[in-house]
């Protein structure tokens, strides 16, 4: 190997290490910022409630801070591998065709570099204007703060993310060297393996050439919109970062439709700066923080222990206990992936030790974890409320009956399986024994759980808290509980703060991308044309819903829940409105249908989380998918019931 090639590899390693340290430090500061926002909101609640003296400017500070935090943490999210993408094709290529995988990653990371460079370009004039004009946010005489620091965070964070993407490009070039593709660098006296994966690269090259031809052919608006949707799905399946794909194709679409690249750059800067500049978006990091602290505090374990002790003598009792504990955990955290991770560690070993079938144990954990995204407070309902411009509180109220119905159907289904097909559930006939629990210990474990439920849901339903305030109060209460239980060390707390930022940024970046995507679709007139088409077809609302649900479930096989909603809702919402559908009801049906995709192959995100969490490495993904199948059937039944009986979702309207 030549000296230049060796220097390139060593230089790449040093660059990646340095950038990782830099992005980690910036991200850590932003994570502390999230914690400070929690304290600020709690101080506002306390001052308003006790002294009738609210803290001035809280909503403006939170809204602007969310924008700054996202861009300060975007680079570290990328470096940590947490920026949302699907591994369906890329995972196979990385294992079997590393050369092709490196080439595709090189293209995708180059696209990310371009996107954040465009954001920086569009943001720079706003930063200059904010500095020169001394712009401020807030109300004069009450509270004001300069705008330029927020713009500086946005601009600086975009440049830092460009740097992070640049280091990823260097890593990809290094991988090309390792895969045997040397390009301008020469390799002497070494064995060069034959690069594999050319058919995949040829197909990808043809796709790019076709896209360039569309770009140069001066197509109509609808053609541009349809091409953007088609390329978006293809690139997402290929493994590109979903936010990058949505932003880049929307940018190109607006450029073509308006025939003006300057307008496209301004639209991109507007989406980056304004899409999440709202107090409501503070709810995302706050609920994520609360969920992660609740996990550290072992509240899920406590809920399961109590439920298992109470139901141990019922047929399939430990399976029902898992459902009940998941429902309780969901009413605190609202994140199904967290539920899957917690109960994989807690419930599966307990069920297997008591003679339950391993496949059933895994299936009930994965299946019942979806309650986390339906039972309020649900992060997915919050995202839907933002996208559909519906009240989050109204969505939470609407989800009470559907969430309870789904939990009831799961419990009934488990009992029927244990009664009619006992070998599906149990390996032995010996009785289940849960020792070490008493009514006194059960009450002691349930008190903090009940307190968190009352604070979060009681505060929202009573009108004391907004969803954002409930997230802050719930996170603070969860921290207190964890400290009292002695389970929250400084090391764990720092890990929680960092993970809070990474999870939140991956979601909020998608929302920024969706804002750009929705604008492009509106300009293309596709939503309007689709609405007219379905109205003229005469299928009616229920006919459209059946087509929509099939499409959601199919997309759920390859994409995560948030991405599905971001892609489909801009198209579906105008149609539902035109056909007379209630958007609150539509949101409930959408969320439960999207959650079905978390259990279906080949992507099945929840199944992969369970597989990664369990200690038994002999268990295959096929075993877990087979175990979840009865729950997919039950979820499908509940989805159809809620679809055809909208009143169940509108009981508290």
N, C-alpha and C positions, 0 to 999 in steps of 0.2 A: 504494500500500500504506500502511496506517495506521501511525502511529508505534508503537502498542502491538504490532503484529505484528512490526515490525522489532526492537523491544526483546526480544520473545520469542525470535526467532531468535538474536540476539546473546547473550542470556542463556543459551540452550541450548548454544551453542558454547563459551562460557566454562565452563559447568558440566561439560560432557563433558571438556574439557581438564583441568580441576582434578581431577575424579574419576579420570580415566585416570592422571594423575601420582600421585595418592594410592594407588590400587590397584596401580600398577606398583611403587611403593616398598615396599609391604607384601609384594607377591608376591616381589620381589627378596630381601627378608629371609628369606622362607620357602624360597626356592631355596637360599640359603646354608645354611639349616638342614638341607636334604637332604644337602648336601655334608658338613656336620658329622656327620650320622648315618653316612655312609659311613666317615668317619675313625674314628668311635667303634667301629663294628663291626669295622673292620680292626684297631684297637688291641686289641679283645677277642680276636680270632683270634690275633694275635701274642703277646699276654700269656699266653693259654691254652696255645698250642703251644710257645713257647720257654721261658717261666718257670713254667708251670703255675699262672699267676695271672690268671684271667679278670677282666675289668672288671665290677664288680658293677652290677646293675640295667639292663644293656643292653637286654634284651628289653622291660622295662617302659617304659624311656625311648623306644624306637623305637615301640612300640605307641601310646603316648599322643601322641607327636610327630606321627604320621601323621594323626591326627584334627585336630590344630591346624593342620598344614600345609595340609590340604585346604580348610579353611574360610578360612584366611588368603589362599589363592590363588584361591578361587572367583570373587571379584569381578573380578580381572584376567583370569581365563579367559573370563568373559562379555564384558568390554570388548574383549578381543582376538579375539572371534568364534570361540573354540575350544571353547565348550560344545556338546556333541554334539547335532546335529539333522540332519534330512535336508532337502536343498534341492530335492527332486524337484518339488514344486508351488511352493514359495516362490521358487525361482530363476526359474521361468517368469513368475510374477506380478511379481517385481521388475523384470523386463525388459519385460514387456508390459502389466501392469496395476499400476502403482506405487501407485495409490490403494488398491486392495484389499490389496496387500501391506502397506502401512502400517497399515491397520486391523487385519489379522490379527496383525502384529507387536505392535501396541499391546495387543491382548488377551493375547497370549502373554507379553509382558514384564510386564504387570499380574499374570498368574498367577504368574510367577516372584517378583515382589515379595511376593505373598501367601504363597507357600511359605516363603521365607526369613524373613518376619516371624513365621510360625508356629513355625519352628525357633527363632528368637530368644526367642519367648514361652515355649516349652517348656524352653529351656535356662536362662533366667534363674533360676528357683527352684533349679536344680542348682548354679549358680554361687554363689548366696547360701548354700546349705547347705554347700558345700565351704569357703567362707570362714569361716562361723560355727563349723562343727564341726571346722575344721582337718583336713579329710580329706587323706589321703596315699596314694600308691601305692608298692609295693615291700614289703619285709619288714623289720620292726623289728629292729635290731641288725645288719642287713646293708646295706640301702640303702633310703632313703625320700626322697620328694619330694612337695611339696604338689600337690594336684589343681587348686586354683583357677586357676593360670595357664593350664592347658589349657582349662578351662571358659571362662575369659575370652577366649581365642583363638577358641573356638567361637562364643561369643555375639557378640564384636566382629566376627568374620569374617562372621557372618550379617547383622549390621546393615550392614556395609560392602557386602555383596552386595545387600542391599535398596537401598542408595544407588545402586549400579551399575545395577540394574534401573530405578530411578526416572529416571536420566539417559537410559536407553534409551527409556523412555516419552516423555520430553521430545523426544528425537530423532524418535520416531514421529509425535508431534504436529506437529513441524516439517515432516516429510515430507508429512503431510496438507495442510498449508498449501501446500507446493510442488506437490502434485498437484491443487490447486484446491478442496479441501474446507476451508473456513475455520471452520466451527462457530461459536463465540461471537465470534471476531475478524472484523471487517469489512474488506473489501478495496474500495478506491475507485480509480477511474481506472486500473484494470489489467485485463488480459485474463485471465479465469478459464476454464481448460480444463474440459471436461466430465469428471468422474471416471468411470473405467471399472472394470469388474470386479464390477458389482452382482450378477450371477448367482452368483458364488462366495460373496459375502457373504451372499446370501439363503440359500444352502444351509447355510452355516456357522451363521447365525442359527437356522435350523430345527433344526439339530443341537443347539444349546445349549438351545433351548426344549424339545426332546424330553428332553434330559438333566435339565432342571429338573423336568419332569413325572415322570420316573422317581424323582427325589429326593423329590418330595412325595407319591408314591403309596403309600408304605410297602410296598415290594416285599420278596420273600423273599430269603434269602441267596444262592441260586444266581442269581437274576435280577440282584442287585446285582453279583455277580462277573462275570457275562457282560456286563452293561452296561459295567462298568469296562474289560474287555478290548476291547470294541467301540469305546468312546470313545477308549481309549488308541491303538489303531491309526489311527483317523481323525485324531486330533490330531497324532500323529507324522507321518503322511503330509502333513498341512497345513503342517508346518514348525515345530511347537512344540519347545522343548528337551526331549529325551527324559527326562532326569532329573526335570525339573519336572513333566512329565505323569505319570510313574509315581508320584511322591510325592503330587501333588495328588489324583489319582484314588484312590490307596490310602487317603489321609487321609479322603476323602469316603466311601469304601467301609466303612472301619472305623467311622466315625461312624454310618452307617446300620445296619450289622450289629449294633453294640453299643448303638445308640440313645443315644450319649453322646459329645458332642464333646470332653469332657475326656480320655476314654480315647484318642481319636484324637490329640490333642495330645501326650499322654504317649508314645504309640507312635512318633510322629514324632521326639520328642526322644530316645527310646531308640535309634531307628535312626541318627540323626545322631551320637550319642555312642558307641554300642556296636557298630555294624555293621562298622567297620573298625579297631576298637581291638584289633588283634592283631599280634604280631610278624611274622607271615607277610606282612602287607600292605606291609611295608617293601620287599618284593621288587619291587613295581611301579615306584616311582621309581628304584630302583637299577638295574634292568635297562634302563629307559628311558635313564637317564644313560649306562650302558655302551654302548648302541646308538648314541646320538648322538655319543659320543666316538669310537667305532670308525669312524663315518662321516667325522668330521673328520680322523682319522688316515689316511684313504685305504686302509684295509685291504681294503675291497671291490674297489677298483681293482687293488690288488696281486694279490689272489686271481684276479681275472679275467685279468690279464695273463699270469700263470703258466699257468692252465688253457688260455687261448687259444694260447699258444706250444706247449704240449704236444699239443694236439688239432688244430692248424691243417691237417694233411694228411688228416684224416678227413673224410668227407662230412658236411656240416652241423656241422663241428667247432667253429665259433665259437658255434653255438647250444648244443651240448653243454657248451662251456666256460662259457656263461652259467648253465646249470643247475648245473654243478659249483661255480662260484663262489657262486651263491645258496645252495647247500647248506652250504658252508663259512661264509658270512656268517651264515646262519640259526643255525648251531651256536654262534655267539658272541652274537648280538643277540636273536633270538627275536621280531622285529617285521617283518612282511611289508611294511608300508608303507615302512619304511626301506629294505628291499631294492629295492622298485620304484623309489624315488627315486634310489638310488645307481646301479643298473645302467642306468637310463634315460640317465644322463649318461655312463656308462662304456662299456657294451656296444653300445648302438645305433649311435653314430657309428663304432665300430670295424667292426661288421658291415656297415654300409652302405658304408663306404669300401672294403671287400673284396668288394663285389659281391653282398651278400645283399639279398634283397627287403626293402624297408622295412617292409611289413606283417608279414612273418615276424619281423623283428628286434624290433619292438614287441610282438608276440604272445608271443615266447619270454621277454622280460623280464617282462611282466605275469604270464604263466602261471607261470613258475618262482619268482616272488617269494612265492607262497603257501607255499613250503617254510618260510618264516620263522615261520609259525604252527603248523607240525607238528613239524619237527625240533627237539628240545630244545636249549637252554632256550626254551620257547615261552610267551609272555605269555598267550596264549589258554588254554593248558593250565593255567596257574596260576589264571586266573580260573575255569575250570571246576572245578578242584580245590577252590577256596573255596566255590563255589556248591553243589557236590555233596558237600562234606565228605569228599573223597578225598585220599589222600596225593599231594602234588605230585611227590615222588621216584618213586613208583610210576607215575604218569602219564608222567614223562620216560622211564623205562625202557620202558614200553609203546609209546612213540612211535618208538623206534629203528628197528624193522623196518618199520612203515608209512612212516616218513619216507624210509628207504632205498629202499623199494619204489616210492614215488611218484617219487623222483629217477631211478630206473632206468627206469621206464615213460616218463618225459619224454625221457630220453636215447635210448631205443630208438625212440620215436615220431619224434624229430627225424631219426634215421638213416634210418628207413623213408621219411619224407617226402622227404629229400634223395636217396634212391636211386630211389624209385618215382615221385615227382612233383617232379623237381628244380626246375622253374620256380616251385613254391610257396616254395622256399627261396632260390634263387640267381637273380640277374638276368644274370650273365655266367658264362662257363666258366673264367675266369682263376683260377689258383691263389691261395689265401690266403697272405699273407706277413706274419708278425709278426716284426719286426726288433728288435734291441737287447736281446734276452734270452739269457742263458746259464744253464747249470746252477748256476753260482755265484750269479748274481743271483736265480735262482728260489729257491734255498735261503735266501738272505738275506731274501727277502720272506715266505717261508713260516714262518720261525722265530717271529716275533711272533704270527702267526696260530695256530700250533700251541701256543704258550705260553698264549694266551688260552683255547683249547679245553681244554687240560689243566687250567688253573686252574678254569674254570667247570664243565665236565662231569665232569672227573676228580674235582674236589672233591666234587661232589654224589654221583656214583656210588660213590665210595670211602667215603662217610659222613663225610668230614672236615668238609664244609660243609653247613649247611642251605641251602635255596634262597635265603634272604635273605642269608646270609653269602656265598654264591657270587656274588650280585649285587654286593655291596659289594667283594669281592676282585676280581671281574672289572672293575668300574668303575675301581678304583684302578689295576689293571694296564693297562687301556686308556689311562688318563691318562698313565701312565709311558711307554707306547709312543708316544703322540702327542707327548709332550714330546721324547723321544729323536729322533723323526723331524722335529722342528721345525715341526710343522703346527698346534700348539695355542697360539695367541696369547691374550693376556688378553681381547681383544674376542670372539674365538671361544668361549673358555671361558665367558664371561658369557652369551653367546647360548645355549650348550648348557645352562647351568644354568636359565635362564629357560624354555627350551623343555621341559626335563625336568619342571618344575613344571606347565606348561600341559597337557602330554600326560597326565601322571600324574593330575592333578586331574579331568580329563574322564572318565577311567576310574573312579576311586574314587568320584566322585559318582554314577555309574551303579550302582555296587555298593551304595552307601547306599540309593539309590532301589529297587534290587531287593530289599533286605532288607525294606523297607516293603511292597513289592508282594507278596512271598512271604507275609508275615503276613496281608495282606488276603485273598489267595487261600485260605489255610488256613482262615481264619474263614468264608469263603464256602462251604466244603466242595466246591468244584469239582474239585480234584485227586482227592479221594476218590471223587467221583461218576464222574469220567472213568476212573479205574482200574477201578471196577466195570463200567462200560460196555464197555471193551475186553476185560475178562475174560469177560464174558457173550457178546460177539460171537464168541468163539472164533477170532479171527484169529491168535492166537499172537504170539510175540515178533517173528518176521520179518515178519508181516503188519503189525504196528504200525510196525516200523522203516521199511518202504517208504512208509507214509503220512507218517511223521515226516520222512523225508528229502525227500520232495516238498515238504512244508510249509517246511522249512528253506531249500531252494533258492529257493522262491518268495519267501520273506521276504528272502532275500539280494539279491534284485533291487532292493529299495528301502531296506534298512536295513544298518547296519554290523554287523560280526561280534559285538562285545560286546553290542549291544542285542538281537540275535536270541537269544543265549544267556540273557540276563537275562529275556527275555519268555517263552521256551519251556520252559526247564529246570524252573521250579517246577511246571509242568504235567506234563512228561514223566518226570521222575525217579521219582515214585511208581509210574507205570505200568510203567516198565522193571523196577523192583525187584519189583513184584507178578508180572510175567510171567517172572521168573527171569533177567533179564539182568545181566551183569556191568557195574558202573558205570565201571570203568576202560576196558573195551572200548567202552562207549557214549560215553565222553568222546572217544576217538580218532576214532570215526566222526562224532561231532557236529562236531568241529573241522574235519575235512577237508570235510564237507558245507557247513559255514558258509563255508569259504574259497571254495567254488565260486561263492557269491554275489558275491564280490569281483571276479569276472570277467564277470558276466552283466549285460546291460542291464536297466532303464535306469540304475540307480544305479552298480553296478560300481566301487566306491571305488578299487580298484587301477588301473583303467583311467583314471580321472580324475587320479590321481597321476602316471601316466606322461604323460598329455596335458599336465599343467601343468609337467612337468619338461623335456620335450624342447624343443629350439630350433626345430624345423621346424613353424611354425604352419600350414602347408598340410595337415598330417596331421589328419584328422578323427577324432572319437571312433568313428565307424563303421569306419574302417580298423583301429583298435586292437582293437575288439570282434571284427572278422572275424579278425584275427591270433590272438586268444586262443581262438577256437572249438575248434581241435584240442586245446588243452590242457584245455578244459572237458570234452571227450569223454574224454580220458585220465583226468582226475580223477574223473569219474563212474564209469569202469570200476574204478579203484582203490577208490573208496568202496563199490561193490557187492561187490568181492572181500573187503574188510575186514569188511563187514556179514555176509556169509554164511560167512566163515571167521574167527570170533573168535579162534582160536588164534594168528593172526598178530600180534595185539595183546597177547597174553598169554605170549609166548615167555619173558620174563624174570621172570614172576610167581613 
